[in-house]
Amino acid sequence: MSSFYFKRWFVYSYLILFLLSCLFPITAALITMGTLLLWVGITDVVIAFILVFAGFVLFVVTQKINASVEKRVLSIILSVSSLPMVLLLLFFTHIVAIRWDILLPGLAWRYWLFLMVITPLVKILKLHDSQ
């Protein structure tokens, strides 16, 4: 029973760390480069490695879980799929001065990683809910 709580804690911790990680390229794209500190960049890279490694762990841990999560995952993916359109809207309207060369690569790999780990995350939560 305690392993289910650990897995649920792992999922929520991963999501919080993922959201924190998304703040790095957003902040870097909105603030001039001279004001950013070196430790911010190093912290971003460290968190990125942690997220990728934890994503791999999620795949390994959930490989044997046979939870049917397709409908839930599809609804999440459909909700998240509009985010690139928001970026396009910002790009074409020029409402905010954004450094796109920093923002797009930073968010692109995070978006890909999120789409890759959403199924394992939902599997763990569904497994915990069914216990």
Long-range contacts (C-beta under 8 A, 24 or more apart in sequence): 1-131, 4-127, 4-128, 4-131, 5-128, 7-61, 7-124, 7-127, 7-128, 8-124, 8-125, 8-128, 10-54, 10-58, 10-124, 11-121, 11-124, 11-125, 14-51, 14-54, 14-55, 14-58, 14-117, 14-121, 15-121, 17-47, 17-50, 17-51, 17-54, 18-51, 18-110, 18-113, 18-114, 20-47, 21-47, 21-48, 21-51, 21-110, 22-107, 22-110, 24-106, 25-102, 25-103, 25-105, 25-106, 25-107, 25-110, 26-103, 26-106, 26-107, 28-99, 28-102, 28-103, 28-106, 29-98, 29-99, 29-100, 29-102, 29-103, 29-106, 30-96, 30-97, 30-98, 30-99, 33-99, 48-109, 51-110, 51-113, 52-113, 55-113, 55-116, 55-117, 55-120, 58-117, 58-120, 58-121, 58-124, 59-117, 59-120, 61-120, 61-124, 62-119, 62-120, 62-123, 62-124, 65-123, 65-124, 65-127, 67-122, 67-123, 67-126, 67-127, 67-130, 69-119, 69-122, 69-123, 69-126, 72-122, 72-126, 73-118, 73-119, 73-122, 76-118, 76-122, 77-115, 77-118, 80-111, 80-114, 80-115, 83-111, 84-111
